[in-house]
């Protein structure tokens, strides 16, 4: 627990084993007779803003607290945990994390369902994923812009397709929280939300360079793309203050 938020410690050399164990349990706990039971395994790629959001009561905190795997993507989280508790966390670039997961899905003959973004971008992303992972079974796709009355049909389609991984992106109402709200009606596979992922796969947007990510400078890249993100400096300062308070009062 770090600032009241759970984070998993997964060294890079252990990532494949951790994901493999999660995939082995896919389909073994499906219980459609009890739709209120969350049978899936959510994976959360946790940014600094996500960490602060997860500290507050609400649906997003519920999403993180019930996740099977929470890994940090922010260097500030890693350095903050080291400062506060001496614990070494390991962070992952979202793109590389997803590539590792898709590679494992292909290797072990698992399946994938895509939901999010607009039709044109989603189709292009699917085509590029299929080209990169030709043996990966993509069992369905659906754009994220759904009318409320369409959701039951889409959810039933996902459940019947029974994908090993539901990969979700922007465009879905309530974003990550959509997964929590509909968890009991989905199948028991893994679920991963990553906002800009389909745009990256469709080559509509560039991702930060590996060098920038390693230095923790990906925030500058996103600020150049969206200048309004500069106001996140206030969240960063709040985070630093929290670390200081927790350090002084010996909290974690």
Secondary structure, DSSP 8 states (H G I E B T S, - for coil): -BTTB------HHHHHHHHHHHHHTTTSS--TT-TTS--SEEEEEE-HHHHHHHTSSSHHHHHHHT-SEEEE--HHHHHHHHHHH--------HHHHHHHHHHHHHHTT-EEEEE-S-HHHHHHHHHHHHHHSTT-EEEEEE-S---GGGHHHHHHHHHHHT-SEEEE-TTSTTTTHHHHHTGGGS-SSEEEE-TTHHHHHTTSS----HHHHHTT-HHHHHHHH-GGGGGGHHHHHHHHHHHHHHHHTT--
